[in-house]
Amino acid sequence: MNTDTTVLISGAGIAGPSLAYWLARRGFTVTVVEQAPRLRDSGGAVDFRGVQLDVLRRMGILETVRAAETAMGAEVVIDAEGRPLVELPSEFFSGEVEIERGDLARILYDLTRDDVEYVFGDTVTSLTEAADGVDVTFGRGAPRRFGLVVGADGMHSVVRRLAFGDEADHRRDMGYCYAGFTGPNHLGLDHSGVIYNVPGRGVLVSSSRDTSRAGVGLVFAAPGLEYDRHDREQQKRIVAEAFAGAGWRTPELIALLEQADDLYFDTLSQIHLDSWSRGRTVLLGDAAWCAGPGGSGTGLAMIGAYILAGELALASGDFRTAFARYEEQVRPGARTGQKQAKGAGPFLAPPTAARIRRRNRVYRMLSSRLGAGLFRRMAAGAANAVPVKDYPEPVALAGRS
Ligand SMILES: Cc1cc2nc3c(=O)[nH]c(=O)nc-3n(C[C@H](O)[C@H](O)[C@H](O)COP(=O)(O)OP(=O)(O)OC[C@H]3O[C@@H](n4cnc5c(N)ncnc54)[C@H](O)[C@@H]3O)c2cc1C
């Protein structure tokens, strides 16, 4: 049982602040520690479908999110001359509501900053579990004790490494890399996007809410790539080399990449764990079940946060039961997301010219009326894989046994 209602959350991305919101509302005292010196309010567009919208509504931010919607239109697959090959309706990539990840991160932070202690520029360095709490040391701050610790610190979670072991034991690389950044909208896109492919490489450019800027996503096959996660210049070189000779207007985009100060670079990888908790420590979001693009990662992280907080409040201090019930409910959705995102690399950047043509045929089929219905059912199935149940309100001070 747990009588200490303090919770440390590592990571102020999407999952961390979402959980902080629900825990604070349910009487917990929450600290969020974020490695970055300030909120990382960048990243590409993220979308919501089906019951995922229900969580936004329950958090009271659906209208705020709608007000910041990208209102993205169609995306067009083009050839090397820029000629359209297939047009994909907006719902294909943009769901029912789409928002820039950075705007969402900012909304969640603003929602919680008055009720939650945020510590930026620090990281957990050790976790020692005692009978009635977890002793935590930090890179910069003084050691502290918390009742519970949550790793919401993304694919490279430090909490997961400390409590569950090496990342290499849990990460499955899909043989592809993704680089995302923003730059001037030199293609003149207006609530629209283009997709260009050469074998093993995919270029996605779009511009929506702020049409002076464009978001660029570069996906490329990179099996076994070793790189330094903290060396931006090296990452830029890797991308420039991967896209050398790719044709179309790729050289202009690589020139923009040189100037970018918001590069997001990572392998397309998944995280697979047999269990998401160890004692008083639990994982949430990408730290627990990272799926990769197309895996409903953002919506599911927010649903998971709602359920984890709800179960902790309901269990009145019996965190083991709460963790088990949370995992039981969320795991089927995580599994569906991972299944769905498994082929993301070869789908976004097919490895051969024949595979590009085949992928374009699939796009054409999905953009037909018949295909759109099929796609809508598939996407809804994944988005609705975790039902959002009601938890009792008003909520008693949780954690009191
Ligand atoms: C800057 C950024 C850009 C992104 N862009 C895209 C994108 O374009 N497309 C896409 O599909 N997904 C993107 N993602 C991933 C996407 O946000 C997640 O898949 C999803 O929203 C689940 O969110 P999460 O909170 O679990 O993980 P994340 O959003 O990755 O958040 C994890 C947070 O933990 C922090 N953190 C990491 N290590 C530590 C540590 N040791 N101590 C404390 N804090 C730590 C990170 O800085 C980050 O703020 C991006 C993530 C980030 C951080």
The ligand as a MOL file (V3000), in Angstrom:
LIG
                    3D

  0  0  0     0  0            999 V3000
M  V30 BEGIN CTAB
M  V30 COUNTS 53 58 0 0 0
M  V30 BEGIN ATOM
M  V30 1 C 10.8000 17.3220 -29.8560 0
M  V30 2 C 9.9670 16.1470 -30.2730 0
M  V30 3 C 9.4700 16.0920 -31.5740 0
M  V30 4 C 8.6840 15.0090 -31.9730 0
M  V30 5 N 8.2270 14.9980 -33.2480 0
M  V30 6 C 7.5110 13.9620 -33.6750 0
M  V30 7 C 7.0390 13.9240 -35.0150 0
M  V30 8 O 7.3160 14.7970 -35.8160 0
M  V30 9 N 6.2890 12.8600 -35.4010 0
M  V30 10 C 5.9760 11.8530 -34.5160 0
M  V30 11 O 5.2930 10.9090 -34.8910 0
M  V30 12 N 6.4000 11.8590 -33.2560 0
M  V30 13 C 7.1620 12.8830 -32.7990 0
M  V30 14 N 7.6200 12.8810 -31.5140 0
M  V30 15 C 7.2170 11.7560 -30.6250 0
M  V30 16 C 5.7940 11.9500 -30.0970 0
M  V30 17 O 5.7170 13.1250 -29.3430 0
M  V30 18 C 5.4440 10.7480 -29.2290 0
M  V30 19 O 5.4840 9.5880 -30.0340 0
M  V30 20 C 4.0400 10.7450 -28.6010 0
M  V30 21 O 3.4510 11.9900 -28.5580 0
M  V30 22 C 4.0720 10.1540 -27.1790 0
M  V30 23 O 4.5450 11.1360 -26.2870 0
M  V30 24 P 5.4940 10.8640 -25.0550 0
M  V30 25 O 5.2030 11.9660 -24.0970 0
M  V30 26 O 5.4190 9.4590 -24.6110 0
M  V30 27 O 6.9750 11.0400 -25.6320 0
M  V30 28 P 7.7130 12.3810 -26.1030 0
M  V30 29 O 6.7960 13.3250 -26.7450 0
M  V30 30 O 8.9110 11.9110 -26.8620 0
M  V30 31 O 8.1890 13.0820 -24.7330 0
M  V30 32 C 9.2030 12.5780 -23.9010 0
M  V30 33 C 9.7910 13.7350 -23.1030 0
M  V30 34 O 10.7470 13.2000 -22.1790 0
M  V30 35 C 11.8860 14.0100 -22.2090 0
M  V30 36 N 13.0410 13.2420 -21.7550 0
M  V30 37 C 13.8080 12.3760 -22.4590 0
M  V30 38 N 14.7730 11.8890 -21.6820 0
M  V30 39 C 14.6090 12.4390 -20.4470 0
M  V30 40 C 15.3040 12.3310 -19.2230 0
M  V30 41 N 16.3840 11.5420 -19.0860 0
M  V30 42 N 14.8630 13.0360 -18.1450 0
M  V30 43 C 13.7750 13.8520 -18.2570 0
M  V30 44 N 13.0930 14.0180 -19.4140 0
M  V30 45 C 13.5070 13.3050 -20.4990 0
M  V30 46 C 11.9940 14.4790 -23.6400 0
M  V30 47 O 12.8180 15.6370 -23.7480 0
M  V30 48 C 10.5240 14.7700 -23.9560 0
M  V30 49 O 10.1670 16.0620 -23.5870 0
M  V30 50 C 8.4040 13.9360 -31.0650 0
M  V30 51 C 8.9250 13.9820 -29.7580 0
M  V30 52 C 9.6950 15.0640 -29.3530 0
M  V30 53 C 10.2560 15.0910 -27.9340 0
M  V30 END ATOM
M  V30 BEGIN BOND
M  V30 1 1 1 2
M  V30 2 1 2 3
M  V30 3 2 2 52
M  V30 4 2 3 4
M  V30 5 1 4 5
M  V30 6 1 4 50
M  V30 7 2 5 6
M  V30 8 1 6 7
M  V30 9 1 6 13
M  V30 10 2 7 8
M  V30 11 1 7 9
M  V30 12 1 9 10
M  V30 13 2 10 11
M  V30 14 1 10 12
M  V30 15 2 12 13
M  V30 16 1 13 14
M  V30 17 1 14 15
M  V30 18 1 14 50
M  V30 19 1 15 16
M  V30 20 1 16 17
M  V30 21 1 16 18
M  V30 22 1 18 19
M  V30 23 1 18 20
M  V30 24 1 20 21
M  V30 25 1 20 22
M  V30 26 1 22 23
M  V30 27 1 23 24
M  V30 28 2 24 25
M  V30 29 1 24 26
M  V30 30 1 24 27
M  V30 31 1 27 28
M  V30 32 2 28 29
M  V30 33 1 28 30
M  V30 34 1 28 31
M  V30 35 1 31 32
M  V30 36 1 32 33
M  V30 37 1 33 34
M  V30 38 1 33 48
M  V30 39 1 34 35
M  V30 40 1 35 36
M  V30 41 1 35 46
M  V30 42 1 36 37
M  V30 43 1 36 45
M  V30 44 2 37 38
M  V30 45 1 38 39
M  V30 46 1 39 40
M  V30 47 2 39 45
M  V30 48 1 40 41
M  V30 49 2 40 42
M  V30 50 1 42 43
M  V30 51 2 43 44
M  V30 52 1 44 45
M  V30 53 1 46 47
M  V30 54 1 46 48
M  V30 55 1 48 49
M  V30 56 2 50 51
M  V30 57 1 51 52
M  V30 58 1 52 53
M  V30 END BOND
M  V30 END CTAB
M  END
